[in-house]
């Protein structure tokens, strides 16, 4: 109990506790909503593919209009 009392009463101990709580919170959110999260919606998964196709077609149109020599 003396160790816990020292941790919670010292200023540096409180910083360690706060950092630990923040790390746990971030880890929980990453587990729930991260790239392979269990509550993640797949709404944004196809957006990158759509954007890449738009950029590709735009670049193709520009190359047809201004061919490189």
N, C-alpha and C positions, 0 to 999 in steps of 0.2 A: 504494500500500500504506500510505502514511503516513496517508491519510484514513481507511481502514478501521481502522487501529490506534487512531487518535484516537477514532473512534466507539465502538469496543468497549472502550476503556480508560477513557473518561470516564463519570461517573455519569449525566449528562444523555443521553449517547449510548445508554447501556444502557436508559434509560427509553424512548427512541424505538424501540429494537429490540424491547423487550417489547410496546409498544403496536402495533407493526407485526405482530408474531407473533399477537397477540390478534385484530387486525382480519382477518388472513388466515384464522385459524381460524373466526371467526364467519362470514366470507364463504363459506368452504367448506361449513359446516353449512347456511347459508341456501340455497346452491346445491343441495345434496343433499336437504334435507328441508324447504325453505321452501314458500311457497304454490304455486309451480310447480316444485318440486323433482323431480329425476329419480327419487329413491328414496322419494318421499312416498307413504304409504298414503292412500287416499281414505276411510278409516274415519270421519273427523270431518266430512266435507263435508256430509252430510245432517243433522247434529245440529242446526244452527241452524234449519233449516226445520221440523224436528219440534218444537223448543222454541217457535218462533213460533206453530205451530198449537195447541199446548197452551195457551199464554197467551191466544190469541185465543178459544178455546172457553171457557176459564175466565172471561174478561171478558164474553163473551156470556151465560153463565149468570148471572153477578152482575147484569148489566144487566136481565135478565128478572125477577129476583127483586126488585130495587130500581130500578124505572124512575125516571128523572129527570123532574122536572116542569118 
